[in-house]
């Protein structure tokens, strides 16, 4: 499976512009079966929260949400995608747009509104962590 996914990503990179790759992978990420935070847990956190800030605070206790310099981030210390994480060598960062789509969905569910997500760093791009800024 790992090689198949890597080949798929290379084919996307070679044949599609970045905005099209982003759209495809974000759409796939909306329904990622490997998400780290299941919807029922997310909705439990949302339903027990008084407001957006309380929701974000509780998310920081339950998941990988961090507050830094007035910004909200989701940070992963490594690539957790089971499609490639056993051997990430040579995997395109295009796969990370899937995570971006998944995060958009999670925060849309939790906050009850659309949010933008900026992919600032990814392990697949050679960074030391994956860092997504949640634009709340």
N, C-alpha and C positions, 0 to 999 in steps of 0.2 A: 504494500500500500504506500509506503514511504516514497519509493521511486516513482510510482504512478502520480502521486501528488506533486512531487518536484517537477516531473515532466509536464504536468498540466500547467503549473505556474510559469515555467519557462515558455510554453506555448502562448499563454496569455501575454506575457511580457514582450514576446517577439512579434505578436500580431495585433495587439490592441493598445491604444493610447492609455495613458494613466487614468484619465477621468472615467473611461469605460471599465477599466480593471477595478477601480474603486467602487463603482456602481454595482458591478457583478458580485464582488467579494462582500461588500456591505450587505447586500440583499441575502447572500448565503449566511452571513453572520447573524441575521435576524432570527434564524431558526437553528442555530448551531446546537447539535445534540450533546456537545461536550462542555457546555457552559459550566463555569465554576460556581455560579450562584443560581440555583433553580428558581423558577418563577414563584413557586409557593412560598419559599423562604423570603424572597424579595417582597412579596405582597404582605407577608406577615410583618415585616419590618415597616413597610409603608403604613399599614393599618394601625400599628402601635405608635406611630409618630404624630406629634402635634402639628408640625409644619415642615417645610422643606429643610430648614436647618437641622431640625431634630432628626429627620430622615437621614440626612447626610452624616450627622454625628453617629447615629446608630449603625450606618453602613461602615463607618470607619472602625467600629468595634467588631463587626461581623465579617468584614471582607477586606479588600485591598485598597480602600479609599484612604487618601491622605490629604491633609490640608497643608499647603505651603505657600507663604507669601500672599495670602488672600485668594489663592487658586485651589481648585479641587482636582485631584489626580487619582487615577487608578494606575497602580504600579505593580508589575510582575518582575520577580527577580530572575526569571528564566522563561523560556518558551514552554508553555504548558500544553500546547496543542498536541493531542495524541496522534494526529496524522503524521507529524514529523519530529516530535521531540526526542525520539530515540536516536536520531541522527540528523541534526539541523544543518550540517555542513552542506553548503550549496543551495539551501532553500531560499527562494525569493521572498523579500519582505512584502510582496503582493499578498501573501497569506495573512499578513497582519491587518489588512483592511477588513477581513472577516471579523476579527476581534473588535475593530472599531464599530462595525455594524451591530455586533452583539451588545456593546456598551451603550450605543445610542438607544437600542431597544430597552435595555435594563433601566436606564435613567428615564426614558419616556414613561415606562410603567410606574416607576417609583415616584416620579415627580408629577405625573399627570400632564406632561407637556413635552414637546420636542426640545431636544438639546443638541448642540453641535459638540463633536468630539474631535480634538486635534491629536494626531499621532505625532509625538515629539521625538521618541526614541524607540527602537526595537532591537531585540537581541538578533533577529534575523538580518538586520542592517549592520550588525557588528557592534552595536552598543552594549553596555554592561547591564542594561535592564530594558524592559518595555514600559514606556511612560505615555499615558494618554491623559490629556487635560480635558476635563468635563466643563463645558462652558455653561455654567448655571447662572 
